[in-house]
Each structure stands twice: as structure tokens, then as C-alpha cells.
Amino acid sequence: MNHEQLTTEWLEIGTIVSPQGLRGELRVYPNSDFPERFLEPGIRWLQHPQTEEIEEIELLSGRYIPGKNLYVIAIEGVEDREQAEELRDYKILVDKSDRPILEDDEYHVSDLIDLEVYNQQTGENIGIVIDIFTAGNDLLEVKLHQQPIVEAKPIRDLSQISRRSKRKKTKKPKNKPATVFIPFVKEIVTVVDIPNSKIEIIPPEGLLEIS
């Protein structure tokens, strides 16, 4: 890694999720609302998923897969499925200064992550944006500050079941924090205040309920 790479601020635009076919093409899950990131040839960078080492690559071509929210790209030097498989889970980066000019009410995905979410009607701090999904209408995934209380299940008598099934039945569930998905539309997300790291919403009935 050269000195320039060490001092550059990077913007993640997507993740390589799998090979596409046998000729070295790659499926990419986008983390950017700008299709030209994956369609226009030119220099991009790859980040190793474990070491975070960054290397420069040349994007040769790209196309969108309708209905799957995926792009298929070709990279110089990656010519077969085995080479493509080695790039699974790599992040695709661009220089953070290389940002497309935004129209009104457009935002970079990276600017929305970690914004605090407030109910405009009550002033309550609901949660924090942890991810954005671009399938159909954009959805903000918000981790709730007020996590629901999970009642402990009664202890079962495990003496009459086999050791194998006992292990299965006593496996502890993963403690994943409760989140809700908020459509990123003007009718619901009424204020986006990047300088103050917050957004304000007017939630329709049921939006913030955990099923």
C-alpha cells in the first residue's frame, strides 16, 4: 500500500457477493444510489475483507440485473470463475472526494448511517440508522433505543429427550437488537439534518411496532 492510499479517505460503494458465470464476472451488492459507479469503466479500489488491504483495479464494464438489486461487473485481470471466487466479500471503494453532484433531496448513503431518528410529533429519540436498503423504495433500518423486553421461557424437563435433541433444544438464540424499517419518503421522513446528525419522521400508525 502506498502513501497516497494511506492518506486517502475512502467511500464504500458495494460488496462483491459471488462470481457470475464462468468468465470472471462478479456480482456486486450496491451501497450507492449512483449507477455510474458500476457501469462506467475506470479506476476503482478493492478492500480485502479480513486484512483491509486496499488495491487498485480497473473496472472494464458493468450492467444491472433488474429485480435483484445487483450489478454484474468485469475487472481487468479477472478472467475465470476461480479468480472471481477469490474476490468474494471484497469491498469496492472510491475516493471520498470523488462524489457525484447531488440534486435536492438526494443524499450519500454514508451520510445517513448513524443519524439519530426523532419522532417529530413527540420529540422522542427513537433510534439510530444502521443500514439502508435500496430495493424498490429506499428503506432506513433503524436500531431502536428502547429495546423490547423478551420474557424468559419456562425451563423444560429435558431428562426424557435424547442427548442430540437436547443440544438442539437448549441452543441459545442470538441476541440481535430490534430494528424497524422506515420508508425514506418525504411523507414520513420530513427532515434530514446532516450537520446535526439527525432526521425527523412522522410515523404512520404501526410503523414502529415490533412484530
PELINQUI-V260837 format. One record per backbone hydrogen bond with DSSP energy under -1.0 kcal/mol. NH is the residue of the N-H (numbers start at 1). CO is the residue of the C=O. Records with the same first field share a line. If there is no record, write none. Layout:
NH = CO, CO
//
This chain:
6 = 2
7 = 3
8 = 4
11 = 94
13 = 92
14 = 92
15 = 29
16 = 90
17 = 27
18 = 27
20 = 25
26 = 73
27 = 18
28 = 71
29 = 15
31 = 13
37 = 34
38 = 35
39 = 35
40 = 36
42 = 59
44 = 57
45 = 93
46 = 55
47 = 91
48 = 53
52 = 48
55 = 46
57 = 44
59 = 42
60 = 74
61 = 74
63 = 72
65 = 70
68 = 65
71 = 28
72 = 63
73 = 26
74 = 61
76 = 58
78 = 75
84 = 80
85 = 81
86 = 82
87 = 84
88 = 85
89 = 16
90 = 87
91 = 47
92 = 14
93 = 45
94 = 11
96 = 9
98 = 95
99 = 97
106 = 103
111 = 108
112 = 109
113 = 109
114 = 129
115 = 112
116 = 197
117 = 127
118 = 199
119 = 124
120 = 201
123 = 119
126 = 117
127 = 117
128 = 143
129 = 115
130 = 141
131 = 141
133 = 139
139 = 133
140 = 182
141 = 131
142 = 180
143 = 128
144 = 178
145 = 126
147 = 145
161 = 158
166 = 162
167 = 163
168 = 164
169 = 165
170 = 166
176 = 174
180 = 142
182 = 140
184 = 138
185 = 183
188 = 185
189 = 185
190 = 188, 200
191 = 200
193 = 198
197 = 194
198 = 193
199 = 116
200 = 191
201 = 118
202 = 188
207 = 204
209 = 206
//
